[in-house]
Each structure stands twice: as C-alpha cells, then as structure tokens.
Amino acid sequence: MPAAPAAPAATTTRGRRPVVAALMLGMALAAIDGTIVSTAVPQIVGDLGGFTVFSWLFSGYLLAVTVTLPLYGKLSDTFGRKPVLIAGIILFLVGSLLCAAAWNMAALIAFRIVQGLGGGALQGTIQTIAADLYPLKERPRIQARLSTVWATSSVAGPVAGGLLAGYADWRWIFLINLPVGAVALWLVVRHLQEPSRPRPATRPRVDWAGALAVFATGALLLTALVQGGVAWPWFSAPSLGLFGASALLAALTVVVERRAAEPIIPGWVWRRRTIASVNLALGAMGLLMVAPTVFLPTYAQSVLGLGPIAAGFVLSVMTLSWPVSAAFSDRVYNRIGFRRTAMLGMGAALLILLAFPLLPYPGEAWHPALLMLLLGAALGLFQLPLIVGVQSTVGWAERGTTTASVLFCRQVGQSIGAALFGAIANGVLAARLLDAPVDGLPGDLDAVARTLEDPGAVSSAAAEYLRRAVDAAVDHVYVGAAGAAALALLALITLAPRRFPVITEPSDSPTAPDPAATPTASEAAPARQDR
C-alpha cells in the first residue's frame, strides 16, 4: 500500500493542550512502571514468595514492551494512532489491576507481561502522536517535555515504590496507575482528533504471521540476554540453545516479512540510509546508557559510601540537563543540521565517558555528579535531533513504523548492554578477587555490594580491597560505554546522509494554513528539503 501523504493531526491548537496532558500522563505510566517495582522486591517476595524468579518482574515487562513496539507502530500507521493508544491504555490498566490482585509470584509475572503489552503501545504511539501534533519547528518543545517526563518518572519510580511498599502496601504500586490512566484515557477519547484519510481501495491486512515471528524472535533473544550469566552460565546449554533458536527465528522472520503484503517491519526501514543510521545510533545509545543507570548507583554506594537516596541523586542530575539541552537543540540543528548536531552531542558524551575512569579514588560525590550533568546535556543534544529528524523524513502513513523501529533498537541496545556490561563487570571482579586478602569473598557485583553494606561482614582491609575492585569494574564498564558511543558516531559518519531529506509539511511554512485543518489534495503534497 503506497504511503499516504503527510498530514498533521486534526486537533485544534487549543485542543492540543489536553492531548499533550494525556501524552505526558501516558509517558509517565510507561516510564515509572519500568523501575517502580525495584525497591519493593523484599516486600513482594515476603508476601508472595518466588525469590528465585523475581527478576522476571522486570524482565517480563521489558520483554513485552520491546517486542510489541514494531507491531504497534505498524498498526498505528494502518488503523490510526487513536485506537492503538486507547487499546494500549486499557491493556495497561487491566494489567495493573491484575498485578494488584496477584496471588503468587507466577501470577504477578504473567500480569506484568500484560502490563508490558500495553506499555509497548504507550511508548511508540505517544512519540508518534507528538510528531503528528506539531510541525517540525515546534517538535523540540513537545519532545523535550516528554523527555523530562520520562527521565523524572524513571528516577522517581524506585523512590515511589519504596515509599508505597514501606508505608502502605506493595499492591498500591499498581493501583495508583488506575486513576492516572483513567484521566489519560478520557482525555484521549474526548480530545484527540485524527485527520480524515482516503479510504483504501482494499481492506488493510495485518501481518499476524510476521507479528508472531517478530514477537517470538525478540522474546527468545531478550530472554537469552537478560537471563544469561544470571539464571545460568553464558556458555551453558540454555544460553546456547536460546541464542541458536533466536537466530533461526530471525532468519524465518526475514523470509516471512519478505513475502508479506504489509510486513510488520518493512524492508524500507533498513534500506533508507537515514532511518537505518538513526536506528543503529540510538541502539548504541541504549547500550551506553546501561553504564550510568545500572552501575553508577552501585559505584556511589560501594565506592563513595553514599546512602541509597544520595546515590540516586548522583544519577538523577543527568535528568536535569538532558531535557534542557534537548529543548535548545533546535537552535543548533537549524544551523548545522541534524547529523552534525547529533555527532556533536555524541562526541561530547564519548569524552565524558572516558573521563570517568580518571576520577580520583575514592573521590567526592560531586565528581561523578558533574560528569552525569554533562552527560545528560550531551545526550539531549544527540537523541532529540535524531528522533525529530527521522520522524520528519517520512509522511503520516510511515511515521508510526519509523518511530517504533527507533525505539525498538534503543530497547534492544539496553538489553544487550545490560548483559554485556554485566559480564564485563563480573569478569573484572573475578580477576581482582583471585588475589583477595581473605578467602570466601563474593564473586559477583551484586553480592559484593551487599557485603559492603554490612560493615561487620569482612575486615576493614578486605572491605577496602572490595571497594577498589568495584571501582575497577565500573571503570571498565564506562570504557565499554565509551566504545558504544564510538559505534554511534561511526554509524552517523558512515551511514547517515550529510543532510536529512526532510519533508516540508504545509504547517512548517510561515504562510501555511492552520495545522488543525485537514489538508486538501494540493496542500498535502509534501516537499522535501535537506537539513
């Protein structure tokens, strides 16, 4: 089916405000539920049991969100954004209600997956609607708002989870989603109006075989990445079997998608240099983001001796500079282009990541905090121009699929980063602990961190040795993250066109008609300009 002409969402300027409020509420739900459970695990395990499998509370949610992104992107291009977003919110709220009523760990994990199925629709569709609502010159504002909501919610999640679990009941972690989601649902139903589009000559068909193949491939690959080195050794039969099966399913998926009339992941996503390069660059960004978000809190507590709240603050300063940098990025890319702006941001991030191993030992808390403040500014300058730029190179009928492919690659990058950097950190620790001053010390990062929380667990000399071992492990992780930053730069240098072929929509012109109006056939014809 040929791509429909670019068309802005038929929502009045005044009507944007409640829609934007709905998008921000939906983004907050999807972001906070990725982290809110982390600090409530002791209470949940104490009530339901299932300590050996509790990690699936996070893995199941992440897996469901990631593997459904391509499906929801295609569905939003085929049937419209509004029905997909409404279905996603309802599914998320049903999953939340079921989680609150879970009677054992297996049920809670299953219901978290239901939540993730709704979360996938929220993430991809919200970003797409934001691009539909605003012309190119205004998109940095809405994307900066969404970035602020995402960053704030992700950091606030563990704090909120701990407070609810400690002073109320862990089930409230999921029940608080219901009123917030209900408000978002009402605002979307009441105020989001999509443009009228020509009815297709043939009834749209959904590539369910391709969707199932993508889902199965992603599920097996993410399971192998998340559980490898945790539930079983990397080179054990389960790991090799899962990686082998995911490779076979990936080959089958390519065959299925090539034969499909309307594939879930169309070939043009990877044939167009702009989209392919942005996918790879943001996948590398997802990889490097694991270093600060996963390993910095451990470093702050185990090496610097900070408490959980102070350690969270060291990380959270990144969320202060990121949205500010993103909001002002348009002043840069309007002068030098999307590609050069993103390269400038990632080049700065590369230098900042390489500076982390140079910090003094043990150092002061403001040292890593300053680096995270700078890193947030650099990544804001990198990510937003690429998302705005790639969304602006496609019309309405391809924007959902394009946005979903970008988010999918970023999520997969995070999963690969968690597995890769976890293996690096534990490998460095194992090497350092071979010559430890005492026997019987723990051999992985989590166990070492728990040991250092108990002052009487080991002698002062052994504790100091463990702190230096953690410092060395996290330093190696940051060097690996710098390597991921170099990969992102390489993707932009070698694959991205020098200027993005931006579609100039009528609303991007100073003399354009009101973006609330549905364009006529002559107005809808998009023009391309390089930026």
Residue, then its C-alpha position, 0 to 999 in steps of 0.5 A: m500500500p503506497a504511503a499516504p501523504a503527510a498530514p498533521a493531526a486534526t486537533t485544534t491548537r487549543g485542543r492540543r493542550p489536553v492531548v499533550a496532558a494525556l501524552m505526558l500522563g501516558m509517558a509517565l505510566a510507561a516510564i515509572d512502571g519500568t523501575i517502580v517495582s525495584t525497591a519493593v522486591p523484599q516486600i513482594v517476595g515476603d508476601l508472595g514468595g518466588f525469590t528465585v524468579f523475581s527478576w522476571l518482574f522486570s524482565g517480563y515487562l521489558l520483554a513485552v514492551t520491546v517486542t510489541l513496539p514494531l507491531y504497534g507502530k505498524l498498526s498505528d500507521t494502518f488503523g490510526r494512532k487513536p485506537v492503538l493508544i486507547a487499546g494500549i491504555i486499557l491493556f495497561l490498566v487491566g494489567s495493573l489491576l491484575c498485578a494488584a490482585a496477584w496471588n503468587m509470584a507466577a501470577l504477578i509475572a504473567f500480569r506484568i507481561v500484560q502490563g508490558l503489552g500495553g506499555g509497548a503501545l504507550q511508548g511508540t504511539i505517544q512519540t508518534i502522536a507528538a510528531d503528528l501534533y506539531p510541525l517540525k519547528e515546534r517538535p523540540r518543545i513537545q519532545a523535550r517535555l516528554s523527555t523530562v517526563w520520562a527521565t523524572s518518572s524513571v528516577a522517581g519510580p524506585v523512590a515511589g515504590g519504596l515509599l508505597a511498599g514501606y508505608a502502605d502496601w506493595r499492591w498500591i504500586f499498581l493501583i495508583n496507575l488506575p486513576v492516572g490512566a483513567v484521566a489519560l484515557w478520557l482525555v484521549v477519547r474526548h480530545l484527540q482528533e485524527p485527520s480524515r484519510p482516503r479510504p483504501a481501495t482494499r481492506p488493510r491486512v495485518d501481518w499476524a504471521g510476521a507479528l508472531a515471528v517478530f514477537a517470538t524472535g525478540a522474546l527468545l533473544l531478550t530472554a537469552l540476554v537478560q537471563g544469561g550469566v544470571a539464571w545460568p552460565w553464558f556458555s551453558a546449554p540454555s544460553l546456547g540453545l536460546f541464542g541458536a533458536s533466536a537466530l533461526l527465528a530471525a532468519l524465518t522472520v526475514v523470509v516471512e516479512r519478505r513475502a508479506a503484503e504489509p510486513i510488520i517491519p518493512g524492508w524500507v526501514w533498513r534500506r533508507r540510509t537515514i532511518a537505518s543510521v538513526n536506528l543503529a545510533l540510538g541502539a548504541m545509545g541504549l547500550l551506553m546508557v546501561a553504564p550510568t543507570v545500572f552501575l553508577p548507583t552501585y559505584a556511589q554506594s560501594v565506592l563513595g559510601l553514599g546512602p541509597i537516596a544520595a546515590g540516586f541523586v548522583l544519577s538523577v542530575m543527568t535528568l536535569s540537563w538532558p531535557v534542557s539541552a534537548a529543548f535548545s537543540d533546535r537552535v543548533y540543528n537549524r544551523i548545522g543540521f541534524r547529523r552534525t548536531a547529533m555527532l556533536g552531542m555524541g562526541a561530547a558524551l564519548l569524552i565524558l565517558l572516558a573521563f570517568p575512569l580518571l576520577p580520583y579514588p575514592g573521590e567526592a560525590w560531586h565528581p561523578a555528579l558533574l560528569m552525569l550533568l554533562l552527560g545528560a546535556a550531551l545526550g539531549l543534544f544527540q537523541l532529540p535531533l535524531i528522533v525529530g529528524v527521522q520522524s520528519t523524513v517520512g509522511w503520516a502513513e510511515r511515521g508510526t513504523t519509523t518511530a517504533s523501529v527507533l525505539f525498538c533498537r534503543q530497547v534492544g541496545q539496553s538489553i544487550g548492554a545490560a548483559l554485556f556490561g554485566a559480564i564485563a563487570n563480573g569478569v573484572l571482579a573475578a580477576r581482582l578477587l583471585d588475589a583477595p586478602v581473605d578467602g570466601l569473598p563474593g564473586d559477583l557485583d551484586a553480592v559484593a555490594r551487599t557485603l559492603e553494606d554490612p560493615g561487620a561482614v569482612s575486615s576493614a582491609a578486605a572491605e577496602y580491597l572490595r571497594r577498589a575492585v568495584d571501582a575497577a569494574v565500573d571503570h571498565v564498564y564506562v570504557g565499554a560505554a565509551g566504545a558504544a558511543a564510538l559505534a554511534l558516531l561511526a554509524l552517523i559518519t558512515l551511514a547517515p546522509r550529510r543532510f536529512p531529506v526532510i519533508t516540508e509539511p504545509s504547517d512548517s511554512p510561515t504562510a501555511p494554513d492552520p495545522a488543525a485543518t485537514p489538508t486538501a489534495s494540493e496542500a498535502a503534497p509534501a516537499r522535501q528539503d535537506r537539513 
